[in-house]
């Protein structure tokens, strides 16, 4: 029998992994049967999936979930990560680069419905107020493949901040819809001190038509990022972490690999692919296409490839996502962070609550301490086989 590729040592390990997540208590999106249905639907028209078809599926709202509702449970962890990464990146840049060598600009790739936009603006505001090296971030460029997402985020910002001015806290906002790999920027290099690609954006730079096509597309993506970074600039991205066994993404990778092998699909890529089948919670939103497919990077291999592109790891962290908020903490949580169920003009809408929360903190360290305290108090974490780990990287042009 064919020996499995990474991260499985042998066929026995793969077979053991296939038994995980099949009990009634496990998430329904880990069930082998559901992932098989997802695979059949994704590949019903063709045994491969080129970049154009993949992008069209995203634009048609396939391979998409309602990130506001789905991600609301770990909103505080996401905010912490954004604040921590931006603070770490800007601190490093300001210490190493004189003002003339900085652009004071930040690019968000793949903003989606804008979950990271408000925390990024508010974090930039604190960084600017407390900077002793000139303004930290004076411009934020917001990109997404979808024009509709860009329009949605522009309207969201207008309603939350109650202004049509595309300047918030003396930070200029620009909107740039389109495929990052193909759109042109005003200058060809040295444009951004910070480039963000949160929420698995890098996993969706995909061309499943062949291993070579995938490699060339990703090379173009990362070399363009390097070109757009200032000399001491930082690129922030995250990936599902599948190296922890047992865990959610480890199990998902094992089952995706096995299904693709049984169906003789993606023979040179299937050890790097995760299928997704929507959970019952996600299916509550009927407009969502219930399946997804992503490319997965592995620690050593990804680091090696990034170094070939001229990007070097500056920092990395592994995050465990919570399963739910403790019942007794629900009221306190809503008071602090509101709900997505409200209109955006409502004071209890999440975006407005985030702004109010940030106003309480003059400096980033005290903000991070408070977020960490809340995280430690309110969350319940899943059992081993359902644990979702994510790895976040900060890359730069300089070797550490």
C-alpha positions as CSV (number, residue, x, y, z in Angstrom):
1,X,0.0,0.0,0.0
2,X,1.2,3.5,-0.7
3,X,3.0,5.1,2.2
4,X,1.3,8.3,3.4
5,X,3.2,11.5,3.1
6,X,3.6,14.1,5.9
7,X,2.6,14.2,8.7
8,X,2.0,10.5,9.0
9,X,4.8,8.1,9.8
10,X,3.1,5.0,8.4
11,X,-0.2,3.5,7.3
12,X,-1.1,2.4,10.9
13,X,-0.9,6.0,12.1
14,X,-3.2,7.1,9.3
15,X,-5.7,4.4,10.0
16,X,-5.8,5.4,13.7
17,X,-6.3,9.0,12.8
18,X,-9.4,8.0,10.7
19,X,-11.1,6.8,13.8
20,X,-10.9,10.1,15.5
21,X,-13.8,12.5,15.5
22,X,-16.4,9.9,14.7
23,X,-18.2,9.7,18.0
24,X,-21.4,11.6,18.6
25,X,-19.7,14.2,20.8
26,X,-17.3,15.3,18.1
27,X,-17.8,18.1,15.7
28,X,-20.0,17.1,12.7
29,X,-17.5,18.7,10.3
30,X,-14.9,16.0,11.3
31,X,-17.1,13.1,10.2
32,X,-15.6,11.1,7.4
33,X,-19.0,10.8,5.7
34,X,-19.5,14.5,5.6
35,X,-16.0,15.2,4.2
36,X,-16.7,12.6,1.5
37,X,-19.8,14.5,0.5
38,X,-17.8,17.7,0.4
39,X,-15.1,16.1,-1.8
40,X,-17.7,14.7,-4.2
41,X,-19.4,18.1,-4.5
42,X,-16.2,20.1,-5.0
43,X,-14.8,17.8,-7.6
44,X,-18.1,16.8,-9.3
45,X,-17.2,18.7,-12.5
46,X,-13.5,18.0,-12.8
47,X,-10.8,15.9,-11.1
48,X,-8.7,19.0,-10.7
49,X,-9.3,22.6,-9.6
50,X,-7.4,25.4,-11.2
51,X,-6.9,28.8,-9.7
52,X,-9.5,30.5,-11.9
53,X,-12.2,28.0,-10.9
54,X,-11.2,28.2,-7.3
55,X,-11.4,32.0,-7.3
56,X,-14.7,32.0,-9.0
57,X,-16.1,29.6,-6.4
58,X,-15.0,32.1,-3.7
59,X,-16.6,35.0,-5.5
60,X,-19.8,33.0,-5.9
61,X,-19.8,32.7,-2.1
62,X,-18.7,29.1,-2.2
63,X,-16.0,28.0,0.1
64,X,-17.2,30.7,2.5
65,X,-18.8,30.8,5.9
66,X,-20.3,33.6,7.9
67,X,-17.1,34.6,9.6
68,X,-18.8,37.1,11.8
69,X,-21.1,34.5,13.4
70,X,-18.6,31.6,13.1
71,X,-15.7,33.6,14.5
72,X,-17.6,35.5,17.2
73,X,-16.8,32.9,19.9
74,X,-13.0,33.6,19.6
75,X,-13.3,37.3,18.8
76,X,-11.2,38.2,21.9
77,X,-8.5,35.8,21.0
78,X,-8.4,37.3,17.5
79,X,-8.2,40.8,18.8
80,X,-5.4,39.8,21.1
81,X,-3.5,38.2,18.2
82,X,-3.9,41.3,16.0
83,X,-2.8,43.7,18.8
84,X,0.2,41.5,19.8
85,X,1.4,40.9,16.2
86,X,1.1,44.6,15.2
87,X,2.8,45.8,18.4
88,X,5.6,43.3,18.0
89,X,6.1,44.1,14.3
90,X,6.0,47.9,14.7
91,X,8.4,47.7,17.7
92,X,10.9,45.8,15.7
93,X,10.6,48.1,12.6
94,X,10.9,51.3,14.7
95,X,14.0,50.1,16.5
96,X,15.8,48.9,13.4
97,X,14.8,51.4,10.7
98,X,15.1,55.3,10.7
99,X,11.9,57.2,9.9
100,X,13.0,57.8,6.3
101,X,13.1,54.1,5.6
102,X,9.6,53.5,6.8
103,X,6.4,53.8,4.8
104,X,4.0,54.0,7.8
105,X,1.6,52.0,5.7
106,X,-0.2,48.7,6.4
107,X,-1.9,46.4,3.8
108,X,-4.7,44.0,4.8
109,X,-4.9,41.1,2.2
110,X,-8.3,39.3,2.1
111,X,-10.3,41.4,4.5
112,X,-13.5,39.3,4.0
113,X,-16.3,40.9,6.0
114,X,-13.8,43.0,7.9
115,X,-13.4,41.2,11.2
116,X,-9.7,42.4,11.6
117,X,-10.2,45.9,10.2
118,X,-11.6,47.7,13.3
119,X,-9.0,46.1,15.7
120,X,-6.2,47.0,13.2
121,X,-7.4,50.7,13.1
122,X,-7.8,50.9,16.8
123,X,-4.4,49.3,17.5
124,X,-2.8,51.7,15.0
125,X,-4.3,54.6,16.8
126,X,-2.7,53.5,20.2
127,X,0.6,52.8,18.5
128,X,0.6,56.3,16.9
129,X,-0.3,58.0,20.2
130,X,2.5,56.3,22.1
131,X,5.2,56.2,19.4
132,X,8.4,58.1,20.1
133,X,9.7,57.4,16.6
134,X,7.1,59.3,14.5
135,X,3.8,57.9,13.4
136,X,3.6,54.1,13.4
137,X,0.8,53.6,10.9
138,X,-0.5,56.5,8.9
139,X,-2.3,54.5,6.1
140,X,-4.2,51.2,5.9
141,X,-4.9,49.7,2.5
142,X,-7.8,47.2,2.6
143,X,-7.9,44.5,-0.1
144,X,-10.2,41.6,-0.9
145,X,-10.8,39.4,-3.9
146,X,-14.5,40.4,-3.8
147,X,-15.8,43.8,-4.7
148,X,-18.9,43.1,-2.5
149,X,-16.7,42.5,0.5
150,X,-14.9,45.7,0.0
151,X,-18.2,47.6,-0.4
152,X,-19.4,45.9,2.8
153,X,-16.3,46.9,4.8
154,X,-16.4,50.5,3.5
155,X,-20.1,50.8,4.7
156,X,-19.3,49.0,8.0
157,X,-16.5,51.5,8.8
158,X,-18.8,54.5,7.8
159,X,-21.6,53.3,10.1
160,X,-19.4,52.3,13.0
161,X,-17.4,55.5,13.0
162,X,-20.4,57.6,11.9
163,X,-18.4,59.3,9.0
164,X,-18.0,59.0,5.3
165,X,-14.5,60.4,5.6
166,X,-11.9,57.7,4.8
167,X,-9.7,59.0,7.5
168,X,-10.1,57.6,11.0
169,X,-7.9,58.8,13.9
170,X,-5.7,60.6,11.3
171,X,-5.1,57.3,9.5
172,X,-5.9,57.3,5.8
173,X,-8.0,54.3,4.6
174,X,-7.8,53.1,1.0
175,X,-9.8,50.3,-0.6
176,X,-8.2,48.0,-3.2
177,X,-10.5,45.2,-4.5
178,X,-9.2,42.4,-6.7
179,X,-6.9,39.4,-6.7
180,X,-3.7,40.5,-4.8
181,X,-1.6,38.4,-7.2
182,X,-2.7,40.4,-10.2
183,X,-3.6,43.9,-9.0
184,X,-1.1,46.7,-9.5
185,X,0.1,49.1,-6.8
186,X,1.1,52.7,-7.4
187,X,4.8,52.0,-6.7
188,X,6.5,48.7,-7.4
189,X,8.3,48.2,-4.1
190,X,8.9,49.4,-0.6
191,X,5.2,50.3,0.0
192,X,4.3,48.7,3.3
193,X,5.8,48.4,6.7
194,X,3.1,45.8,7.6
195,X,1.2,43.3,5.4
196,X,-1.5,41.2,7.1
197,X,-3.1,38.0,5.9
198,X,-5.1,36.8,8.8
199,X,-7.7,34.0,8.9
200,X,-6.0,31.5,6.6
201,X,-5.8,33.8,3.6
202,X,-2.5,32.2,2.5
203,X,-4.2,28.8,2.5
204,X,-6.5,30.1,-0.3
205,X,-3.7,31.0,-2.7
206,X,-4.5,27.8,-4.5
207,X,-4.1,26.1,-7.8
208,X,-5.0,22.4,-7.5
209,X,-4.4,21.6,-11.2
210,X,-0.9,20.4,-10.4
211,X,1.9,20.5,-7.8
212,X,3.9,22.7,-10.1
213,X,1.0,25.1,-10.6
214,X,0.5,25.4,-6.9
215,X,4.2,26.1,-6.3
216,X,4.4,28.8,-9.0
217,X,1.3,30.6,-7.7
218,X,2.5,30.6,-4.2
219,X,6.0,31.7,-5.3
220,X,4.4,34.7,-7.1
221,X,2.3,35.5,-4.0
222,X,5.2,35.5,-1.6
223,X,7.7,37.2,-3.9
224,X,5.2,40.0,-4.5
225,X,4.8,40.4,-0.7
226,X,8.6,40.6,-0.3
227,X,8.7,43.2,-3.1
228,X,6.0,45.4,-1.4
229,X,7.6,45.3,2.0
230,X,10.0,48.0,3.2
231,X,13.5,46.7,4.2
232,X,12.5,46.1,7.8
233,X,8.8,45.5,7.0
234,X,6.9,42.5,8.4
235,X,4.4,40.1,6.9
236,X,1.9,38.4,9.2
237,X,0.0,35.2,8.2
238,X,-1.6,32.3,9.9
239,X,-2.2,28.6,9.0
240,X,-4.2,25.7,10.5
241,X,-1.7,23.7,12.7
242,X,-2.0,20.0,11.9
243,X,1.2,18.7,13.5
244,X,-0.4,18.2,17.0
245,X,-1.9,14.7,17.3
246,X,-4.7,14.2,18.1
247,X,-6.3,17.5,17.2
248,X,-8.9,18.9,14.9
249,X,-6.7,19.8,11.9
250,X,-4.5,16.7,12.3
251,X,-7.7,14.6,12.0
252,X,-9.0,16.7,9.2
253,X,-5.8,16.3,7.2
254,X,-5.8,12.5,7.7
255,X,-9.3,12.1,6.5
256,X,-8.9,14.5,3.6
257,X,-5.8,12.7,2.5
258,X,-7.5,9.3,2.7
259,X,-10.6,10.4,0.9
260,X,-8.6,12.0,-1.9
261,X,-6.4,8.9,-2.2
262,X,-9.4,6.6,-2.3
263,X,-10.9,8.7,-5.1
264,X,-7.6,9.1,-6.9
265,X,-7.7,12.9,-6.8
266,X,-4.9,15.3,-6.5
267,X,-2.2,12.6,-6.4
268,X,0.7,15.0,-6.0
269,X,-1.0,17.4,-3.6
270,X,-3.3,15.4,-1.4
271,X,-0.9,15.3,1.6
272,X,-1.2,19.1,1.7
273,X,-5.0,19.5,1.5
274,X,-7.8,19.9,4.0
275,X,-11.4,19.5,3.1
276,X,-14.1,21.2,5.1
277,X,-17.7,20.3,5.6
278,X,-19.9,22.8,7.3
279,X,-21.0,22.1,10.9
280,X,-24.7,22.2,11.8
281,X,-24.0,25.7,13.3
282,X,-22.7,27.0,10.0
283,X,-25.6,25.5,8.0
284,X,-27.9,27.9,9.9
285,X,-27.0,30.5,7.3
286,X,-28.6,29.0,4.2
287,X,-26.8,31.2,1.7
288,X,-23.4,29.6,2.6
289,X,-22.0,26.9,0.4
290,X,-21.3,24.2,3.0
291,X,-17.9,23.0,1.7
292,X,-14.3,24.3,1.4
293,X,-10.9,23.1,0.4
294,X,-7.6,24.7,1.4
295,X,-3.9,24.1,0.9
296,X,-1.9,23.4,4.1
297,X,1.6,24.4,4.9
298,X,3.9,22.4,7.2
299,X,6.3,24.1,9.6
300,X,9.7,23.0,8.3
301,X,8.7,22.9,4.7
302,X,7.0,26.3,4.7
303,X,9.9,27.9,6.5
304,X,12.3,26.5,4.0
305,X,10.2,27.7,1.1
306,X,9.8,31.2,2.6
307,X,13.6,31.5,3.0
308,X,14.0,30.7,-0.7
309,X,11.6,33.6,-1.4
310,X,13.8,35.9,0.8
311,X,11.4,36.0,3.9
312,X,12.7,34.9,7.3
313,X,10.8,33.9,10.4
314,X,10.9,36.7,13.0
315,X,8.4,35.2,15.4
316,X,5.7,32.5,15.6
317,X,3.0,31.5,18.0
318,X,0.6,28.6,18.3
319,X,-3.0,29.4,19.4
320,X,-5.6,27.0,20.7
321,X,-9.1,28.2,19.9
322,X,-11.9,27.9,22.5
323,X,-15.0,25.8,22.2
324,X,-17.4,28.1,24.0
325,X,-17.8,30.9,26.5
326,X,-18.6,29.9,30.1
327,X,-22.3,30.4,30.7
328,X,-21.8,32.6,33.8
329,X,-19.6,34.9,31.7
330,X,-22.0,35.5,28.8
331,X,-23.6,38.6,30.2
332,X,-20.2,40.2,31.0
333,X,-18.9,39.3,27.5
334,X,-21.9,40.9,25.8
335,X,-21.5,44.1,27.9
336,X,-17.8,44.3,26.7
337,X,-18.1,43.2,23.1
338,X,-21.7,43.3,22.1
339,X,-23.2,41.1,19.3
340,X,-23.2,40.9,15.5
341,X,-27.0,40.5,15.7
342,X,-27.4,44.2,16.1
343,X,-27.4,46.8,13.3
344,X,-24.0,48.4,12.8
345,X,-25.4,51.8,14.0
346,X,-26.5,50.2,17.3
347,X,-24.2,51.0,20.3
348,X,-24.1,47.3,21.1
349,X,-22.9,46.2,17.7
350,X,-19.5,44.4,18.0
351,X,-17.5,47.0,16.0
352,X,-18.7,49.9,18.2
353,X,-18.0,47.9,21.4
354,X,-14.5,47.2,20.2
355,X,-13.9,51.0,19.8
356,X,-15.2,51.7,23.3
357,X,-13.1,48.9,24.7
358,X,-9.9,50.3,23.1
359,X,-10.6,53.8,24.5
360,X,-9.9,52.5,28.0
361,X,-6.2,51.8,27.2
362,X,-3.5,54.3,26.7
363,X,-0.7,51.8,26.0
364,X,-0.5,48.4,24.3
365,X,0.9,46.3,27.2
366,X,-2.0,47.2,29.5
367,X,-4.5,46.4,26.7
368,X,-2.8,43.0,26.1
369,X,-2.8,42.2,29.9
370,X,-6.5,42.9,30.1
371,X,-7.3,40.9,27.0
372,X,-5.3,38.0,28.4
373,X,-7.1,38.2,31.7
374,X,-10.5,38.0,30.0
375,X,-9.4,35.1,27.8
376,X,-8.2,33.2,30.9
377,X,-11.6,33.8,32.7
378,X,-14.3,33.2,30.1
379,X,-13.3,30.3,27.8
380,X,-13.9,26.6,27.8
381,X,-11.6,24.5,25.6
382,X,-12.5,21.3,23.6
383,X,-11.4,17.7,24.1
384,X,-8.2,16.6,22.5
385,X,-9.6,15.3,19.2
386,X,-11.5,18.6,18.7
387,X,-8.8,21.0,19.6
388,X,-8.2,23.6,16.9
389,X,-4.7,25.0,16.8
390,X,-3.5,27.8,14.6
391,X,0.1,28.9,13.9
392,X,0.8,32.6,13.3
393,X,4.0,33.7,11.7
394,X,5.7,37.1,11.4
395,X,8.1,37.2,8.5
396,X,10.7,39.8,7.5
397,X,13.5,40.3,4.9
398,X,16.3,40.1,7.5
399,X,17.7,37.0,9.0
400,X,17.4,36.8,12.8
